């Protein structure tokens, strides 16, 4: 229903369905969840004022509608409570209703209103809206408990209309800066998107070729800049170096952990060798062939994880280049498709060559050279540390 007038602000009133708990004939089994989802779709919007309608003869603290409103508006800044059916209140509970409307039970910043609508009997008797409003006014003004609510402007439908009008104006004043900000953000986002598309392709055949060359050249320059860590002309901030540092950091941690495990394995092998096979050898020395086999096994255990890390890095880099192609060729799906195919082909070629080099490196590492200076230096440092510890232990007291 649409009502037009030059003297009222724009207002959309959405009458949402009541929360259904049990599906009846003709309804889906998940009707309750679907209704809740629809309600949340509207009440979560920051520009929406939620009117939580609760009968007076129901415990408001257990009302699911108020609970849903509090989930999206915990401070109650967009929620107005409306109590109905005051004529059905049980005797002795009137004061509780007054406390609720006076905002003393569950606090809402916009407060509460109480109204008495036409009942089914009045609708059947075709009581006019004007007469119903007069009856409502008489009901509240003459009521032993509710007359104070009427005097304070918290009762009757006309007072509710005034309240909603004021709240709407205040809400618009409060929301306007945010709406302007959202419009500016959307405008900037749209402008940036349009700039990515660039100028439309020319109609002249010769100019189309130059246009295509410019597009491809710009993409090529950005691809080169991406590999060198330079700023891209397309406007996006892609960076493969931060990703590579992260991946190589993980690989370094893997190597360190592997070295710690290898040291423990060496110690265990030495203990077993001494217990079973040591003859005239000095303690701590094992057969060289045994040591060489252990080193080779350790190196072999690192080969496949290294190849996997190579493939993971290759896949990650490929994704970044594909993102660059999609950003550079927005609106040109054929160019994106061709670029993806080229990127994939280059990735496969370079990855195959890198894997071959990596496996060759591991074969070279399997040639164990025990006269290595690093090994000798480490051994000398360990001996020096042991000598210092012994001299500290046997140092005479003065």
C-alpha positions in Angstrom: 0.0 0.0 0.0 1.4 3.4 -1.0 0.3 6.7 0.6 1.5 9.9 -1.0 1.5 13.4 0.6 3.8 16.4 0.2 3.7 17.1 3.9 5.2 13.8 5.3 8.7 12.3 5.2 9.5 9.2 3.1 8.7 6.1 5.1 8.5 2.4 4.3 6.5 0.3 6.8 7.2 -3.4 6.6 4.8 -5.7 8.4 6.9 -8.8 9.1 5.2 -12.2 9.8 5.0 -13.6 13.3 7.6 -16.1 14.4 6.3 -19.6 13.7 7.5 -22.5 15.8 5.5 -25.4 14.5 4.7 -25.9 10.8 1.0 -26.4 9.9 -0.6 -28.0 6.9 0.9 -26.7 3.7 4.0 -25.1 5.3 7.6 -26.4 5.0 9.1 -28.0 8.0 11.8 -25.3 8.2 9.2 -22.4 8.0 10.3 -21.1 11.4 14.0 -20.7 10.3 12.9 -19.1 7.0 10.8 -16.5 8.8 13.6 -15.7 11.3 16.0 -15.3 8.4 13.7 -12.9 6.6 13.1 -10.9 9.8 16.9 -10.6 10.4 17.4 -9.5 6.8 15.4 -6.3 7.6 16.2 -5.6 11.2 19.9 -5.8 10.8 20.0 -2.8 8.6 21.2 0.3 10.4 18.6 2.5 8.8 15.7 0.4 10.1 13.7 1.1 13.2 12.4 -2.1 14.7 8.9 -2.1 16.3 8.7 -5.0 18.7 5.0 -5.7 19.2 4.3 -7.8 22.3 0.9 -8.5 23.9 0.5 -7.3 27.5 -0.5 -10.8 28.7 2.9 -12.3 27.6 6.1 -12.2 29.6 8.2 -9.7 27.6 11.5 -11.1 29.0 10.9 -14.3 27.1 9.7 -12.7 23.9 11.7 -14.1 20.9 11.1 -11.0 18.8 12.7 -8.7 21.4 15.6 -11.2 21.7 16.2 -11.0 17.9 16.1 -7.2 18.0 18.7 -7.1 20.8 21.0 -9.4 18.9 21.3 -6.8 16.0 20.7 -3.7 18.2 22.2 -4.5 21.6 22.1 -0.9 22.8 18.4 -0.6 21.8 19.1 2.6 19.7 16.9 1.4 16.9 14.2 -0.6 18.8 10.8 0.6 20.0 8.7 -1.7 22.2 4.9 -1.6 21.6 2.6 -3.4 24.0 -0.9 -4.4 22.8 -4.1 -6.0 24.2 -4.1 -4.1 27.5 -7.7 -5.1 28.1 -6.6 -8.8 28.4 -4.1 -8.2 31.2 -4.7 -10.5 34.2 -5.8 -8.7 37.3 -3.0 -7.9 39.7 -0.4 -7.7 36.9 -1.3 -4.1 35.7 1.6 -2.6 37.7 4.1 -4.9 35.9 2.8 -3.5 32.6 3.2 0.1 33.8 6.8 -0.7 34.8 7.6 -2.1 31.4 6.1 0.9 29.6 8.1 3.2 31.9 11.3 1.5 30.7 12.0 0.0 34.2 12.2 -3.7 33.2 14.1 -4.1 29.9 15.6 -0.8 29.0 15.3 0.5 25.4 16.7 3.9 24.5 13.6 4.6 22.4 11.3 3.3 25.2 7.9 1.7 25.0 4.3 2.6 23.9 1.1 0.9 24.7 -2.0 0.8 22.4 -5.4 -0.9 22.2 -6.4 -1.9 18.7 -9.8 -3.0 17.5 -10.6 -6.5 18.4 -12.3 -9.1 16.2 -15.7 -8.3 17.7 -15.3 -4.5 16.8 -14.1 -5.3 13.3 -17.1 -7.6 12.8 -19.4 -4.9 14.1 -17.7 -2.5 11.6 -16.6 0.0 14.3 -14.9 2.9 12.4 -11.3 3.8 13.1 -12.4 7.2 14.4 -14.7 5.6 16.9 -12.1 3.0 17.8 -9.6 5.7 18.6 -12.1 7.5 20.9 -12.8 4.2 22.7 -9.1 3.6 23.1 -8.6 7.1 24.5 -11.5 6.6 27.0 -10.1 3.2 28.0 -6.7 4.6 29.0 -7.8 7.8 30.5 -10.3 6.1 32.8 -8.2 3.1 33.6 -7.1 2.8 37.3 -3.5 1.9 36.4 -3.0 3.0 32.8 -4.2 6.6 33.1 -0.7 7.7 34.1 0.7 6.2 30.9 -1.9 8.2 28.9 -1.0 11.4 30.7 2.7 10.9 30.1 2.1 10.4 26.3 3.0 6.7 26.3 -0.5 5.4 25.3 -2.9 5.4 22.3 -2.3 5.0 18.6 -2.3 8.8 17.9 0.5 9.2 20.4 2.3 6.3 18.8 2.1 8.0 15.5 3.6 11.2 16.9 6.3 9.2 18.6 7.2 7.4 15.4 7.2 10.6 13.4 9.7 12.2 15.8 11.8 9.1 16.0 11.9 8.9 12.2 13.1 12.5 11.9 15.8 11.9 14.6 16.8 8.6 13.0 17.2 10.3 9.6 19.2 13.1 11.2 21.5 10.6 12.9 21.8 8.2 9.9 22.2 10.9 7.2 26.0 11.3 7.7 26.5 7.6 7.5 24.3 7.4 4.4 26.3 10.1 2.8 29.5 8.2 3.7 28.1 5.0 2.2 27.2 6.9 -1.0 30.7 8.4 -1.2 32.3 4.9 -0.6 30.1 3.4 -3.3 30.8 6.2 -5.7 34.6 5.9 -5.2 34.3 2.1 -5.6 32.3 2.5 -8.8 34.8 5.1 -10.1 37.7 2.8 -9.4 36.0 0.0 -11.2 35.3 2.2 -14.2 39.0 3.2 -14.3 40.0 -0.4 -14.3 38.0 -0.9 -17.5 39.6 2.0 -19.1 38.5 3.5 -22.3 36.3 1.5 -24.6 38.0 -0.2 -27.6 38.1 2.0 -30.8 35.9 1.2 -33.8 38.6 1.6 -36.4 40.4 -1.6 -37.2 43.9 -0.1 -37.2 43.3 1.6 -33.9 42.0 -1.7 -32.4 45.4 -3.3 -33.0 47.2 -0.4 -31.3 44.7 -0.6 -28.4 45.3 -4.3 -28.0 49.1 -3.8 -28.1 48.8 -1.2 -25.4 46.8 -3.6 -23.2 49.2 -6.4 -23.7 52.3 -4.2 -23.2 50.8 -2.7 -19.9 50.2 -6.3 -18.7 53.8 -7.3 -19.6 55.3 -4.4 -17.8 53.2 -5.1 -14.7 54.3 -8.8 -14.9 57.9 -7.7 -14.9 57.4 -5.3 -12.1 55.7 -8.0 -10.1 58.8 -10.1 -10.3 61.0 -7.2 -9.2 58.7 -5.9 -6.4 58.0 -2.6 -8.2 54.7 -0.7 -8.1 52.1 -1.9 -10.7 50.4 0.4 -13.1 47.1 -1.5 -12.9 46.5 0.0 -9.5 46.3 -3.3 -7.5 48.9 -4.1 -4.9 50.1 -7.6 -5.7 53.3 -8.8 -3.9 54.9 -12.2 -4.3 57.9 -11.5 -2.1 56.0 -11.4 1.2 54.5 -14.7 0.3 57.9 -16.2 -0.7 59.4 -15.0 2.6 56.7 -16.7 4.5 57.1 -20.0 2.6 60.9 -20.0 2.9 60.5 -19.2 6.6 58.4 -22.3 7.0 60.9 -24.4 5.1 63.8 -23.1 7.3 61.8 -24.1 10.4 61.3 -27.5 8.8 65.1 -27.9 8.2 65.9 -26.8 11.8 63.4 -29.4 13.2 64.9 -32.0 10.9 68.4 -31.3 12.1 67.3 -31.7 15.7 65.7 -35.0 14.9 68.9 -36.1 13.1 71.1 -35.2 16.1 68.9 -37.4 18.4 69.1 -40.2 15.8 72.9 -40.0 15.7 73.1 -40.2 19.5 70.8 -43.2 19.6 72.8 -45.0 16.8 76.0 -44.3 18.7 74.6 -45.8 21.9 73.4 -48.9 20.1 76.7 -49.3 18.2 78.7 -49.1 21.3 76.5 -51.5 23.1 76.6 -54.1 20.3 79.6 -53.7 18.1 82.3 -51.5 19.7 85.6 -53.3 20.0 88.8 -51.3 20.4 87.3 -48.1 19.0 87.3 -45.1 21.2 83.9 -44.2 22.8 81.7 -41.9 20.6 83.1 -43.2 17.3 81.1 -45.4 15.0 81.8 -47.1 11.7 82.1 -44.6 8.9 79.8 -46.5 6.6 77.1 -46.5 9.2 77.5 -42.8 9.7 77.4 -42.2 5.9 74.2 -44.3 5.5 72.5 -42.3 8.2 73.4 -39.0 6.6 72.2 -40.2 3.2 68.9 -41.4 4.7 68.4 -38.0 6.3 69.1 -36.2 3.0 66.6 -38.5 1.2 63.9 -37.7 3.7 64.2 -34.0 2.8 64.0 -34.4 -1.0 60.3 -35.0 -1.4 59.2 -32.3 1.0 61.5 -29.9 -0.8 59.9 -30.8 -4.2 56.4 -30.4 -2.6 57.4 -26.9 -1.3 58.6 -26.0 -4.8 55.2 -27.0 -6.3 53.3 -25.1 -3.5 55.3 -22.0 -4.2 54.8 -22.4 -7.9 51.1 -22.7 -7.5 51.0 -19.6 -5.2 53.0 -17.5 -7.7 50.8 -18.7 -10.6 47.6 -17.5 -8.7 49.1 -14.0 -8.2 49.9 -13.7 -11.9 46.4 -14.9 -12.9 45.0 -12.3 -10.6 47.1 -9.7 -12.3 45.8 -10.9 -15.7 42.2 -10.7 -14.5 42.8 -7.2 -13.2 44.6 -6.0 -16.4 42.1 -7.5 -18.8 38.8 -6.6 -17.1 36.0 -7.0 -19.6 38.1 -9.0 -22.0 37.5 -12.7 -21.1 39.3 -14.0 -24.2 42.5 -12.1 -23.2 42.2 -13.4 -19.7 41.8 -17.0 -21.0 44.9 -16.7 -23.3 46.9 -15.1 -20.4 46.0 -17.9 -18.1 47.1 -20.5 -20.6 50.4 -18.8 -21.1 51.0 -18.4 -17.4 50.2 -22.1 -16.9 52.5 -23.1 -19.7 55.4 -21.0 -18.3 54.8 -22.3 -14.8 54.9 -25.9 -16.0 58.1 -25.3 -17.9 60.0 -23.5 -15.2 58.7 -25.8 -12.5 59.9 -28.8 -14.4 63.4 -27.3 -14.8 63.6 -26.2 -11.2 62.5 -29.7 -10.0 65.3 -31.2 -12.2 67.9 -28.9 -10.7 66.6 -29.5 -7.2 66.8 -33.3 -7.5 70.3 -32.9 -9.0 71.3 -30.9 -6.0 70.1 -33.6 -3.7 72.1 -36.2 -5.6 75.2 -34.1 -5.1 74.4 -33.8 -1.3 74.3 -37.6 -1.1 78.1 -37.5 -1.7 79.2 -37.2 1.9 82.5 -35.4 2.4 83.4 -35.8 6.1 86.5 -33.5 5.8 84.2 -30.5 5.6 85.5 -27.4 7.4 82.0 -26.8 8.9 82.1 -30.2 10.5 85.7 -29.7 11.8 84.9 -26.2 13.2 81.8 -27.5 14.9 83.7 -30.4 16.4 86.5 -28.0 17.6 83.9 -25.7 19.2 82.2 -28.6 21.0 85.6 -29.8 22.4 86.4 -26.2 23.5 83.1 -26.0 25.4 83.7 -29.3 27.1 87.2 -28.2 28.2 85.9 -25.0 29.6 83.2 -26.8 31.5 85.7 -29.3 32.9 88.1 -26.5 34.0 85.2 -24.7 35.7 84.2 -27.9 37.5 87.8 -28.7 38.8 88.8 -25.1 39.5 90.3 -25.1 43.1 88.6 -22.9 45.7 90.7 -20.0 47.1 
